[in-house]
Amino acid sequence: LALNPWDVVLCVSGTVISCENAIVVVVIFYTPAFRAPMFLLIGSLATADLLAGLGLILHFAFVYFVPSERVSLLTVGLLVTSFTASVSSLLAITIDRYLSLYNALTYYSERTVTRTYIMLILTWGASVCYGLLPVMGWNCLKEPSACSVVKPLVKNHLIVLSVSFFMVFAVMLQLYVQICKITCRHAHQIAIQRHFLASSHYVTTRKGIATLAVILGAFASCWLPFAIYCLLGDYSHPALYTYLTLLPATYNSMINPVLYAFRNQEIQKVLWAVCCGCFSPTLPFRSRSPSDV
């Protein structure tokens, strides 16, 4: 096949994604202090994004060096699984953040740990099921007219994925609105109790709202174009449109480590310790709420 520059860009994107998220996965896996529910969810997100990056690299390698329809089904299935798990992990993190504020008094309990494992099982169980559909026969290799904008996925499969994304986005939007309300209310109560100036309360509230807006805005701007195009486009449209909407979606996996891992102070401490050569997996950490992440 003639080398497609867009495939090269996706492969380079996958390489950057893999390197970023591999750092997060290694740090969380080899640090026993990172066994709290919020770090497990961040680890799940990083693992999903790592697999997405590897999937992009493998897809490029197999398309141009080992062309095979069956192998392409496996790589596409891996990409579907990993990107679905990434979006689902973002939802799980949002739910965890909301519950840490809504049930602040009972958050640090065994119930939270159990709930976290249940969310992880549901996240990866549903993602693997979505990813296995093309491999199990729900593909358009034998019927090209049934293809979607992402071959060899059929149109109905992509519609299911797109509708699922819109449902996840709607839930995340609602939860972040509630998080914003709770955060503003808490900041106002603290300002009254400690006799802070109104300007201090305003700055704190504005900072919290700005952070939530960046998180939700990055997610929406990366995935919405692709999700909308999957619903409106079909196999007859130029492949250029697919690349133009799919590439920003991959950038979400590139942004996630920055928003959810590298901003965390505990992870920053470990990374700095590793860079200085004084890393100890038993470093004491200050317990933080997921809403601080």
C-alpha positions, 0 to 999 in steps of 0.5 A, a space after each residue: 500500500 502507498 503510505 498514507 500521511 494520516 496513518 503516519 500521524 496516527 501512529 506518531 500520536 499512538 507513540 506519544 500516547 503510549 509513552 505518556 500513559 506507560 509512565 502513569 501505569 508504572 508509577 501507580 503499579 509500583 507504588 503501594 501507596 497508590 491503592 486508593 480508589 481514585 488511583 485505581 481509577 486513574 490507573 484504569 484510565 491510563 491502562 486504557 489509553 496505553 492500549 489505545 496508543 499501542 493499538 494505533 501503532 499495531 494497526 499501522 504496522 499490520 496494515 503496511 507490513 503484514 496486511 491481513 483482514 483477520 489481523 485488522 479485525 484484531 487491531 480494530 477490536 483492540 482500539 474499540 476496547 481501549 477507547 471505550 474503556 478510556 471513555 468509561 473510565 472517565 465516567 467512573 472518575 467523574 462518579 467517584 469525584 461526585 460521591 467523594 463530595 456528596 458522601 464526604 463522611 462515608 467516602 473513606 470506607 470499604 463500601 467505596 473500595 467495593 464500588 470502585 471494583 464494581 465500576 472497574 469490572 463493568 467498565 472493562 467488561 462492557 469494553 471487551 464486549 464492544 471490542 469482540 463484536 467485530 472479531 465475532 463476525 459483526 463486521 463488513 468484510 463480506 458486505 462492503 455496503 454495510 461498512 461505516 466510516 471506520 472500516 471494517 466496523 458496520 454502521 450499526 456498531 458505530 451507531 451503538 458506540 456513538 449513542 453510548 458516548 452521548 449518554 456518557 457525556 450527558 451523565 458526566 455533564 450532569 455530574 460536573 454541574 452537581 460537583 460545581 454546585 457542591 463545591 461552590 456551596 462548600 467554598 461559601 460555607 468555609 468563607 463564612 466560618 473562617 471570615 474570609 473576604 468575599 473576593 477570596 471566596 470568588 477566586 476559589 469558586 472561579 478556579 474550581 469552575 475553570 478546572 471543571 470546564 477545562 476537563 469537560 471541554 477537553 473531553 467534548 472537543 476531542 470526541 464530539 466531532 467524531 461521534 457526530 460524524 459516526 452518526 451522520 456519515 457512511 462508507 461513501 464519504 471520503 476517508 479524509 473526513 474520518 481522519 479529521 475527526 478521529 485524530 482529535 479523538 486520539 488526542 483525548 488519550 494524550 491529554 488525559 495523563 496531564 489532566 488526571 495524573 500529572 496534576 496530582 501532587 502525590 504522583 508529582 512527588 513520585 515522578 520528581 523522586 524518580 528523576 532525583 534517584 531517591 524514589 521509595 515506594 513507601 513514601 508517605 502521602 497526604 490523603 486527598 479527596 478525588 475532588 482535589 485531583 
